[in-house]
Amino acid sequence: MEFDEYIKKLGKDILDLSLDVIEKNKGDDEKYYNNLYLKIKDGAKVYIPVRCLNNHNKELAIRNYRWNDKYQRNEGYYIHIMTNSRYGFLVSIDLHYLNRDDIKHTACDKEYNNEELSVDDKNIIKKFLENIHNQFLIVEYDKEKTQQVENYNYEEECKYNKQKYDNVMNKLKESNPDIEVLPSIEVAVNWWVDAIKSKNRVKPFGSEFSDIIYASLLTDERDKQIVEEEQIEVFRNTLTNLLIENLSKGEELILGVGWHLICDAMDEAHISTLRAPYRTSMTVTAENVTVNDGYSYEDIEIYNINEMKLVR
């Protein structure tokens, strides 16, 4: 059998086995969650998006990566199977190695721009996918992983977040009946107020000379935008009300320059967005606040209700 046809046959079998197990075990899970997860022997992350269950394009993703500190890269594999992609039925395979070049190939119904594979590479892909196929002969439905809070669909996530907001507010009202604003909202708003009033120089976004010059110019332009205390109070009140409105409905909020809530509050106060910290994002929930300063890889937690302390 031709190589691509054989790969597609194995891929179709894997998808059919997965869909069969899901149909027998999912119960009502598709009503509440984004993805339905499966378990195979090698511990890979295996899931089918709920959105594709009832349409003509079925999908399956299999991902198994391990980070290697020595080589500073991942090793492992990723497989994506689709029944009705723009290339027809498709099986895409990425094999990532530490001690040799990666192997990538997509087998599909229509012409695809693949790199030419050696005979050895084809044999590696065949043996690899045969091993994965054998694991799917005893695939199991992973109900525990499927039913994680992090996997809620939008409607269920809003219900969960709203309940969390109400629980936190009711708990706080036991000791302070007059409270109207959650501490997480106060922390978030105060952080943005401090950032807008700040006279610190804008940090460069890289180490190149052009990055340093751009940051310097941005600092100069920002400092030209004078902000009065009356404007700050309008901004504070507007942002506070917007956060209360959205969090009380169960929205998890991500704030940043260019995002509508911050822009709405700054527009209302007639404050230039040049005053806000560029490339900074903040996530606000009823229980905590995290800041990602300049698209860094690490979120810094500045408030956590369980610790009841503010990190400056």
N, C-alpha and C positions, 0 to 999 in steps of 0.2 A: 504494500500500500504506500502511496506517495506520502512523504514526510508531513506536509501540512494537513492532509486529510486524516492522517493518523492522530496528529495533535488535536484536531477538531473533534474527532471521535472520542478521545479520552476526555476532553473538556466537556462535551455534551453529556457523557456519562456522569461526570462529577457534578454537573449542574442538576441533572435529573435526580440523582441520589439525594442531593441537598434539598431540593424542592419537595421530594417525597417525605423526608424526615420532618421538615418544617410543617408541611400540611397535616401530618399526623400528631404533632406535638404543640403547635403554637397556641391553641386555644384562642383567647381574645387578645393576645399580645400585640397583634397588628393594629389594634385600636389605640394603643397607648405609647408605642415606642417607635423610634426611627429605623432601627435595624434589628434583624433577628439573627442571633449568633448560633454558631455550631462549634462542636469540639472534635478535633482530630488528634491523633496520637502525638504528633510532634509539637503540640501546643500553639500552633499558628492561630492568629486572629482570623476567623472565618465568619463572614456575615453577608446577608442578603438585605438590601434596602427595602423597607416596607413599601415604598412608593412604587416599586416595580412589580409587586405581586399580582396586581390586577390589571396590568397593561401588557402590551405585546412585546415589550423589551425586558426580559428577565436578566438580572445581573447577579454575579457572585464575585466577591473579592476574598483573596487569601493572602495574608501578609505575615511574614515571620522574619523579623530583623533583630540582630544583636549588635550593640555598639562595642567596638573594639578600641580601647583607650590607646593602645600602642600605635595603631595605624590611623587613629582619629577618623574612622569611617565605619559604616554599617557592613555587616555581612549577613546574607540570608536571601530571601526571595519574595517576590510579589507576583501574584497571578490574578488576572482580571478576565472574567468570562461574560460575554454579552450575546444575547440571541439575535438582536436586531440593531446593531450599530450602523454607522454610516458605511461600514465595510461588510455589512451582513453579519452572519455568525462570526464571532471573534474570540480567540483565546490569545491573550497577551502574557508573555512570560519574561520576567526580569530576574536573572540570577546574579547575585553580587558576591564577589570573592575578595579575600584579603591578599592572596598570593598569586593571583592571575587576573587577566582582563575579565570584565563582566561579560555575560552572555545575554543578549536580548533578542526576542523574536516574537512576531505576531502572526498567527495563522488565522486566515479569514477567507470569506467567500470572494472578495474582490481584491484587485491588485493593491499591494501595500508596499511602502518603501522600506523594505528590510535590508540590512546589510547581509552580504553573502556569508553563509555559515560553512565552516569546514565540516568534514565528515565526523570528526571527533566531537565538535560542538553539537551537531545534530544528535549524536548518540548520547551525549550528556543530557540534553533536553529530554530525549525519549525516556531514558532511565529515571530521570528526576520526576517527570510527570506520571510515569507508571507507578512510582513509589507513592506519590500523592494520591493517585487514583485508588490504590490498594487501601490507603487509610480511610478513604470515603466509603469503602465497603462496610465499615463499622462506625460511621459518623454518628454523633449524638447531638441532640438539641441542647443548647446551653441556656437553660431558663434563667439561671442566676445572673449571668452576664447580660442577657437580654433585658432583665427587669431592673437594671441599675438606674438610679435616679438620673445619671448623666445621659442616659439613652432615651429619656422622655421625648415625645414629640412636642411640638410647640404648644398645643392646647394643654397637655398634661403638665408641661413645665410651668406654664402660667398658673395653673391651679395650685401646683406644689409651692411655687414662689409666693403666691398670694396668701396661702395658708401660713407659710413661714413668716411673712410680713405681719399678719394678724396676730400670730402667736407671740412674736417679739413685742409688738405694741401692747398687747394685753398684759404680758408679763411686766413690762415697764410701768404700766398704769397702776399696777398693784401697789407700787411704792410711790408713784408720782401721778395722781389722777389727772393732772393738768397737762401732761406731756402731749405735744402735738407733732413733734419732729423726731424721727429716729436718730440716735447718735451717729449711725453710719452716714446718714444724709448730712448732718452737721459737719462731720469730719470731711466729707467729700467737698461740700461747698466751701468750707474754710480753706481747704487745700487750693482750690481754684482761685479764690480771692487772693491768697498769699502769692500765688504764681503770677497773677495779673499785676499785682502791686510791686512785684520783685524788681530790683535793680541789678540783679545778677546778670552777667554776660551770657548770651546764648552759647551753649556748648557746640563745638564743631561736630559734624555728623560722620566724620572720618578723619584720617590722618594726613590726607593730601593737603597741599598748600591751598588749593582752591576751596576746600572745605573750611579751612580756617578763615580765609578771606570772606566767604559767604556768611559764616557765623558772625563775623565782625560787622558786616554790612547790615545783617538782620538785627543785630543789637542796636546799631545806630538808628535804624528806622523805627524800631520798637520804642526807643527812648524819646523819639519825637512825638509819640502819641501820649499826650497828657491825659491822665484819668483823675477825675474829681471824686471826692468821697461820696457825693450824691449818686454818681454813676455806679460806684461800688455797691451801694445799698440797693439800688434797683437790680443790679446783677445778682446780688445775694438772694434777694427775695424771689426774683423770677426763677432762678435755678432751683432754689429750695422747693418752690411750688411745683415745678416740672418734675423733680425727682419724687416728691410725694405722690403726685398724680400717676406716674408710671410705675413706681415700685408697688403701690397699693393695688395695682391691677395685675401684678405678677410678672412684670417685665424685668428681666435682668439687664442692667444698663451698662453700656460701654460708652464712655465719654471721651471726647478728644476734639482737637481743633479740626473743624470741617464737618463734625458730626452735629446733627440737628439740634440737640438739646443745648450744647455749649453755644453754638451759633445763635440760637433763638434768644438765649439769655443775654449774650453780648450785644445783639442787635437791639433788644429792648432797652438796654442801658446805653446804647450809642457808643460802645467801646470797640475799637478796632481789634480784629483778631490777631493783629501783630503783637498785641500785649500778652497773648496766651502762649504757653510753652509748645513750641513746634514739635511734631512727631511724638507727642506724649499721649498715652491712652490710660484710662482708668476704668476699672470694673467696680460697680456698686451693687451690693445686695443688702438685704435687711440685716445681715450678720457680719459682713466684712467689706473692706475697701482695699483694693490693690491698685498699684500704679506701675505702669511700664514706661520707663523714662527714656524716650528717644528710640523706640523700636528695639530695645535691648531684648535679650533672650530670657531675662529674669523678671518676674512680677514681684514687686516689693509690697508686702502687706503693711498698710499704715493704720489699719483698725481691725480688730477682731473682737466680737462681743463676748467670746468666752474668756478672753484675757482682760477685757474691759480696760484697755490702755491704748493710748495713741503713740505711734512710733513716729518720731520727727526725723 
